[in-house]
Amino acid sequence: MQPELSLAEVAEHSLPSPKGGRLWTAIDEKIYDITDYVSKHPGGYAILATFAGADATEDFNATHAKSADAQRDLEDLCIGQLRPEDRGPQSAQLTPTRLFSPRALRKLRR
């Protein structure tokens, strides 16, 4: 069984860090560590990195709902699920609100 994580914990993983900080996102009430995948994402790392620390459910489903490849990729990246008290409409409160600066994006490439 995977651990239950809070929205606050997801939000803490929104920026790469020199100390090895991980990038997490929430999709359909599950938590994914996208750190090692951002550079492999077919749409480019900037798109994916925008959702680090946020709930990407709406955008993911709008773009990848019928993609077996995307669903398979998610399975490999799942690290947990949202705690019950953070599930539902409140998870949408954790939405991406910024684009990364060029400096932050360069760090993601490393």
Phi, psi and omega per residue, in radians:
M1 nan 2.395 -3.128
Q2 -1.458 2.680 -3.127
P3 -1.215 2.690 3.033
E4 -1.633 2.289 -3.099
L5 -2.157 2.672 -3.115
S6 -1.622 2.841 3.033
L7 -1.047 -0.624 3.122
A8 -1.099 -0.678 3.111
E9 -1.164 -0.668 3.091
V10 -1.094 -0.783 -3.111
A11 -1.076 -0.493 3.126
E12 -1.240 -0.189 -3.102
H13 -1.968 0.934 -3.067
S14 -1.850 -0.228 -3.105
L15 -2.312 2.501 3.036
P16 -1.210 2.667 3.106
S17 -2.381 2.664 3.115
P18 -1.094 -0.352 -3.131
K19 -1.557 0.224 3.091
G20 1.535 0.453 3.102
G21 -1.027 2.470 -3.096
R22 -1.712 2.678 3.104
L23 -1.838 2.146 -3.132
W24 -2.078 2.683 3.004
T25 -2.489 2.761 3.086
A26 -1.940 2.354 3.061
I27 -2.465 2.181 3.130
D28 0.855 0.798 3.042
E29 1.184 0.272 3.022
K30 -2.022 2.697 -3.102
I31 -1.903 2.361 -3.108
Y32 -2.192 2.396 3.024
D33 -1.619 1.870 -3.051
I34 -1.735 0.127 -3.053
T35 -0.906 -0.927 -3.058
D36 -1.424 -0.146 -3.106
Y37 -1.691 -0.374 -3.030
V38 -0.980 -0.652 -3.123
S39 -1.335 -0.245 -3.133
K40 -1.726 -0.201 -3.051
H41 -1.058 2.201 -3.091
P42 -1.023 -0.499 3.136
G43 -1.491 -0.012 -3.140
G44 1.753 2.645 -3.071
Y45 -1.223 -0.486 -3.100
A46 -1.104 -0.693 -3.138
I47 -1.123 -0.859 -3.109
L48 -1.165 -0.729 -3.113
A49 -1.115 -0.436 3.101
T50 -1.043 -0.493 -3.086
F51 -1.682 0.075 3.090
A52 -1.133 2.287 -3.128
G53 1.404 0.184 -3.054
A54 -2.378 3.006 3.057
D55 -1.567 2.060 -3.100
A56 -1.826 0.231 -3.039
T57 -0.929 -0.936 -3.055
E58 -1.052 -0.849 -3.104
D59 -1.211 -0.707 3.119
F60 -1.060 -0.858 -3.101
N61 -1.164 -0.594 3.105
A62 -1.179 -0.548 -3.075
T63 -1.678 -0.664 -2.953
H64 -2.107 0.244 -3.046
A65 -0.952 -0.608 -3.083
K66 -1.820 0.192 -3.083
S67 -1.635 1.921 3.099
A68 -1.142 -0.606 3.118
D69 -1.100 -0.791 -3.131
A70 -1.131 -0.714 3.122
Q71 -1.115 -0.701 3.118
R72 -1.151 -0.725 3.101
D73 -1.051 -0.714 3.139
L74 -1.069 -0.710 -3.125
E75 -0.963 -0.696 -3.115
D76 -1.283 -0.350 -3.053
L77 -1.745 -0.136 -3.053
C78 -1.190 2.255 3.135
I79 -2.082 -0.102 -3.130
G80 3.010 -2.982 3.107
Q81 -2.337 2.759 3.117
L82 -1.171 2.505 3.037
R83 -1.070 2.589 -3.107
P84 -0.922 -0.671 -3.110
E85 -1.228 -0.238 3.126
D86 -1.809 0.026 -3.127
R87 -1.453 2.795 3.093
G88 1.622 -2.730 -3.034
P89 -0.998 -0.522 -3.112
Q90 -1.143 -0.437 3.129
S91 -1.165 -0.446 3.099
A92 -1.199 -0.259 3.096
Q93 -1.180 -0.381 -3.115
L94 -1.649 1.255 -3.084
T95 -1.884 2.725 3.133
P96 -1.135 2.321 -3.098
T97 -2.136 -0.014 -3.103
R98 -2.563 2.766 2.954
L99 -1.757 2.632 -3.130
F100 -1.266 2.585 3.039
S101 -1.286 2.780 3.089
P102 -0.983 -0.627 3.135
R103 -1.110 -0.789 3.128
A104 -1.145 -0.664 3.128
L105 -1.151 -0.619 3.080
R106 -1.086 -0.651 3.122
K107 -1.126 -0.570 3.136
L108 -1.162 -0.522 -3.108
R109 -1.212 -0.405 -3.065
R110 -1.276 nan nan
